[in-house]
Amino acid sequence: MNSPSEQVEEEFGVPIPGTILPEDQWAKTALKKMPPPGPLDFAALFGRTAPIVLDLGCGNGRSTLLSALQRPDFDHLASDILPVVIRYATRRGNQRGLSNTRWAVIGGRELLRDYIAPHSITEIHCYHPQPYYERHEIGKRLIMPEFLSLVHRALLPDGLFVIQTDNPAYWNYIASVAPHFFEVQEHPTPWPDAPSGRTRREILALQKGLPIFRGLCKPRADLTEDALKALVKTLPRPNFNADRRLMVLDRLESEGEDPAAKQPPQRRRR
Ligand SMILES: C[S@@+](CC[C@H](N)C(=O)[O-])C[C@H]1O[C@@H](n2cnc3c(N)ncnc32)[C@H](O)[C@@H]1O
């Protein structure tokens, strides 16, 4: 039961996981400055050894907050390229006392390439990577053969990659390349742990009645380093048409990004 001083926040009518604790229970979860490139020492970062979960392009951090609350025995590193969303997410991690989270401003590809030791990560999550609609932005799309190869390299052999999008063209592309790296199982229904959506974007897409494509990917065991390199060279890059009509959802998502953060949180009645 919440104490009178614990507070809940919500966005789009859906509570943000966890409650704001009294200040003396807050944690320090910011990874303020990335160290020089080299494998991150997670044991030093979290002060313990635990399975590591990454959330790449975490936005306002909902999925990581949920996972960290549900699984206190797992440590979580969430990243995004936008400092403002990481600021919101970090504050929420702090206010919920989630010492099993860290938040960093860095691209997903760069994090995997420069900071993650091979075969060291238990789960990598990537929810609704930016589709990038303009031709000149296509190179910014996160999911491409090189990225999938980095995910494969980062994961433990029995690790898990969770990828999801509401963009049909992006999903068609993912469904055509991901099986070269992973055994992919589609998960067509909402996540049982978050039926209204694990993330801000999933909540919006569900509320708009859009289809959501979710994939649970297990690394293929038969891939050598050379085979991975060959896949990166030969598989197509994500040159699909993301359909500009879907841009409206991006606008909605970024509009009033995190209105809950600007309003005083509600006090939950006992
Ligand atoms: C559509 S939003 C989805 C956010 C969140 N995962 C969700 O589902 O609500 C895409 C996010 O990816 C971030 N992003 C874009 N390119 C990125 C990259 N190369 N690496 C990490 N994050 C990236 C954006 O800043 C944005 O926060």
The ligand as an SDF file (V2000), in Angstrom:
LIG
                    3D

 27 29  0  0  0  0  0  0  0  0999 V2000
    9.4370    6.7200  -31.5350 C   0  0  0  0  0  0  0  0  0  0  0  0
   10.4150    7.0870  -30.1260 S   0  0  0  0  0  0  0  0  0  0  0  0
   10.0920    5.6610  -29.0850 C   0  0  0  0  0  0  0  0  0  0  0  0
   10.5090    5.8660  -27.6580 C   0  0  0  0  0  0  0  0  0  0  0  0
   10.1700    4.7220  -26.7180 C   0  0  0  0  0  0  0  0  0  0  0  0
   11.0000    3.5630  -26.9920 N   0  0  0  0  0  0  0  0  0  0  0  0
    8.7140    4.3800  -26.8500 C   0  0  0  0  0  0  0  0  0  0  0  0
    8.4020    3.3170  -27.4110 O   0  0  0  0  0  0  0  0  0  0  0  0
    7.9020    5.1690  -26.3810 O   0  0  0  0  0  0  0  0  0  0  0  0
   12.0450    6.7690  -30.7140 C   0  0  0  0  0  0  0  0  0  0  0  0
   13.1290    7.1730  -29.7430 C   0  0  0  0  0  0  0  0  0  0  0  0
   14.3770    6.7590  -30.2700 O   0  0  0  0  0  0  0  0  0  0  0  0
   15.3180    7.7730  -30.0550 C   0  0  0  0  0  0  0  0  0  0  0  0
   16.3890    7.5630  -31.0460 N   0  0  0  0  0  0  0  0  0  0  0  0
   16.4130    7.9180  -32.3430 C   0  0  0  0  0  0  0  0  0  0  0  0
   17.5500    7.4780  -32.9140 N   0  0  0  0  0  0  0  0  0  0  0  0
   18.2460    6.8170  -31.9480 C   0  0  0  0  0  0  0  0  0  0  0  0
   19.4910    6.1360  -31.9010 C   0  0  0  0  0  0  0  0  0  0  0  0
   20.2760    6.0410  -32.9800 N   0  0  0  0  0  0  0  0  0  0  0  0
   19.8770    5.5810  -30.7410 N   0  0  0  0  0  0  0  0  0  0  0  0
   19.1140    5.6730  -29.6240 C   0  0  0  0  0  0  0  0  0  0  0  0
   17.9370    6.3080  -29.6100 N   0  0  0  0  0  0  0  0  0  0  0  0
   17.5040    6.8620  -30.7450 C   0  0  0  0  0  0  0  0  0  0  0  0
   14.5400    9.0520  -30.1940 C   0  0  0  0  0  0  0  0  0  0  0  0
   15.1850   10.1390  -29.5510 O   0  0  0  0  0  0  0  0  0  0  0  0
   13.2280    8.6700  -29.5310 C   0  0  0  0  0  0  0  0  0  0  0  0
   13.2500    8.9420  -28.1340 O   0  0  0  0  0  0  0  0  0  0  0  0
  1  2  1  0
  2  3  1  0
  2 10  1  0
  3  4  1  0
  4  5  1  0
  5  6  1  0
  5  7  1  0
  7  8  2  0
  7  9  1  0
 10 11  1  0
 11 12  1  0
 11 26  1  0
 12 13  1  0
 13 14  1  0
 13 24  1  0
 14 15  1  0
 14 23  1  0
 15 16  2  0
 16 17  1  0
 17 18  1  0
 17 23  2  0
 18 19  1  0
 18 20  2  0
 20 21  1  0
 21 22  2  0
 22 23  1  0
 24 25  1  0
 24 26  1  0
 26 27  1  0
M  CHG  2   2   1   9  -1
M  END
$$$$
